[in-house]
Amino acid sequence: MSRSLDAENPRDLAGHFAFPGVVVDVERYGSGHINDTYRVRTDGEPSFHILQRINSAVFPRPIEVMENFVSVTNHLARVIEQSGGDPRRETLQLVPTCEGKPFHVDAAGEVWRATQYIRGARTYDLCENPEHFYQSGVAFGTFQQRLADYPAHDLHETIPAFHDTNARLAAFRQVVEEDPLGRAEGVREEIDFFLSRPEVATRFGELEEAGEVPLRVTHNDTKLNNVMIDDATGRAVCVIDLDTVMPGLAMNDFGDSIRFGASTAEEDEPDLSKVSCSMELFARFTEGFLTGTAGSLTPREVAELPHGAKVMTYECGMRFLGDYLAGDTYFKIARPRHNLDRARTQMTLVADMERKWDEMGEIVDTLSRKN
């Protein structure tokens, strides 16, 4: 979803920021598909930094994204420092522009930011061992705990109704009805799978409306590769990619991690016999998440964590299938029926969670009493 630069090249853009020393090199960096990301090397100390253009096609109000970014990272830095931690390593730190501003707007109206590079740590696109998944749970749980007293309503909703699953269901019903490419007849079983579970879509909205779960500051993209893990200790260091930080529900952050990280197969695996929800990985992440949240969640939020996994998997699968019916207009595809394969893996995970529902509940209950 990235697009080419219109106004200035990355090296020119780097000149707008107050990096220490002279810029020596600017190179493409990372595996992200949304923003344009570069690593900047200077002859000063520290010598490495990250430069990013916020993708305005995905985030049409990038200045609001940056306002959230500044507010949340400032809060995190204060909390980390008060607890004796190192905010330069445990949260993202902006490098100001030469005018002392938190971001630069180029001649084409694109918004750029720079952050300090965290040395001695890396991200992992795939879970190489259960400890990584545990550590990501600790990281996202700690992120929740450190922001527990932040007024979520003060943040901008950078992507409106991002995890409003009931609204997603309404949009899905509409695309099924319109069926622009005539694909619905061939996937009627898949369509019925999602339409037969409306209670999954409405559950969290009803709980929030009734005041039974609080609105919190949430990350909303809690994949393993958004956690930096220390090379020496193997421990989580810092949560990154904060563009989707906005008001939300803790259960959704938990659930998206489970959806992606506890699956025994890739998200687009066509052989569904390989797809299941690993209870070992579910337990490891849950243990880490509850350790990180350190009692900051309400008992009702904790009890709803299994539903978080199911709701997020259901929502994502419905979005994949809806995009397939619409002609693959949102998610990138590498082959025909790619989005259909993705939808089917999510359906398989939901069905497997339903079979293991009692076990998931027992895991959460047991671990919550230990933390």
Secondary structure as the mmCIF struct_conf table of DSSP 4:
data_model
#
loop_
_struct_conf.conf_type_id
_struct_conf.id
_struct_conf.beg_label_comp_id
_struct_conf.beg_label_asym_id
_struct_conf.beg_label_seq_id
_struct_conf.end_label_comp_id
_struct_conf.end_label_asym_id
_struct_conf.end_label_seq_id
BEND BEND1 ASP A 6 ALA A 7
HELX_RH_AL_P HELX_RH_AL_P1 PRO A 10 ALA A 14
TURN_TY1_P TURN_TY1_P1 GLY A 15 HIS A 16
STRN STRN1 PHE A 17 PHE A 17
BEND BEND2 PRO A 20 GLY A 21
STRN STRN2 VAL A 23 ARG A 28
BEND BEND3 GLY A 30 SER A 31
BEND BEND4 HIS A 33 ASN A 35
STRN STRN3 ASP A 36 THR A 42
BEND BEND5 ASP A 43 PRO A 46
STRN STRN4 PHE A 48 ARG A 53
TURN_TY1_P TURN_TY1_P2 SER A 56 VAL A 58
BEND BEND6 PRO A 60 PRO A 60
HELX_RH_AL_P HELX_RH_AL_P2 PRO A 62 GLN A 82
TURN_TY1_P TURN_TY1_P3 SER A 83 GLY A 84
HELX_RH_AL_P HELX_RH_AL_P3 PRO A 87 GLU A 90
BEND BEND7 THR A 91 THR A 91
STRN STRN5 LEU A 94 LEU A 94
HELX_LH_PP_P HELX_LH_PP_P1 VAL A 95 PRO A 96
STRN STRN6 THR A 97 THR A 97
TURN_TY1_P TURN_TY1_P4 CYS A 98 GLU A 99
BEND BEND8 GLY A 100 GLY A 100
BEND BEND9 PRO A 102 PRO A 102
STRN STRN7 HIS A 104 VAL A 105
TURN_TY1_P TURN_TY1_P5 ALA A 107 ALA A 108
BEND BEND10 GLY A 109 GLY A 109
STRN STRN8 VAL A 111 GLN A 116
TURN_TY1_P TURN_TY1_P6 ARG A 119 GLY A 120
STRN STRN9 ALA A 121 ARG A 122
BEND BEND11 ASP A 125 LEU A 126
BEND BEND12 ASN A 129 ASN A 129
HELX_RH_AL_P HELX_RH_AL_P4 PRO A 130 ARG A 146
TURN_TY1_P TURN_TY1_P7 LEU A 147 ASP A 149
BEND BEND13 TYR A 150 TYR A 150
HELX_RH_3T_P HELX_RH_3T_P1 ALA A 152 ASP A 154
BEND BEND14 LEU A 155 LEU A 155
BEND BEND15 THR A 158 ILE A 159
TURN_TY1_P TURN_TY1_P8 PRO A 160 HIS A 163
HELX_RH_AL_P HELX_RH_AL_P5 THR A 165 GLU A 178
TURN_TY1_P TURN_TY1_P9 PRO A 180 LEU A 181
BEND BEND16 GLY A 182 GLY A 182
HELX_RH_3T_P HELX_RH_3T_P2 ALA A 184 VAL A 187
HELX_RH_AL_P HELX_RH_AL_P6 ARG A 188 LEU A 195
TURN_TY1_P TURN_TY1_P10 SER A 196 SER A 196
HELX_RH_AL_P HELX_RH_AL_P7 PRO A 198 GLU A 209
TURN_TY1_P TURN_TY1_P11 ALA A 210 GLY A 211
BEND BEND17 GLU A 212 VAL A 213
STRN STRN10 ARG A 216 THR A 218
BEND BEND18 ASN A 220 ASN A 220
HELX_RH_3T_P HELX_RH_3T_P3 LEU A 224 ASN A 226
STRN STRN11 VAL A 227 ASP A 230
TURN_TY1_P TURN_TY1_P12 ASP A 231 THR A 233
STRN STRN12 ALA A 236 VAL A 239
TURN_TY1_P TURN_TY1_P13 ASP A 243 THR A 244
STRN STRN13 MET A 246 GLY A 248
HELX_RH_AL_P HELX_RH_AL_P8 ALA A 250 GLY A 261
BEND BEND19 ALA A 262 ALA A 262
STRN STRN14 SER A 263 SER A 263
BEND BEND20 THR A 264 ALA A 265
TURN_TY1_P TURN_TY1_P14 GLU A 267 ASP A 268
BEND BEND21 PRO A 270 PRO A 270
HELX_RH_3T_P HELX_RH_3T_P4 LEU A 272 LYS A 274
STRN STRN15 CYS A 277 CYS A 277
HELX_RH_AL_P HELX_RH_AL_P9 MET A 279 THR A 293
TURN_TY1_P TURN_TY1_P15 ALA A 294 GLY A 295
BEND BEND22 LEU A 297 LEU A 297
HELX_RH_AL_P HELX_RH_AL_P10 PRO A 299 ALA A 303
TURN_TY1_P TURN_TY1_P16 GLU A 304 GLU A 304
HELX_RH_AL_P HELX_RH_AL_P11 LEU A 305 ALA A 326
TURN_TY1_P TURN_TY1_P17 GLY A 327 GLY A 327
BEND BEND23 ASP A 328 ASP A 328
BEND BEND24 TYR A 330 PHE A 331
BEND BEND25 ALA A 334 ARG A 335
TURN_TY1_P TURN_TY1_P18 PRO A 336 ARG A 337
HELX_RH_AL_P HELX_RH_AL_P12 HIS A 338 ARG A 355
TURN_TY1_P TURN_TY1_P19 LYS A 356 LYS A 356
HELX_RH_AL_P HELX_RH_AL_P13 TRP A 357 LYS A 370
#
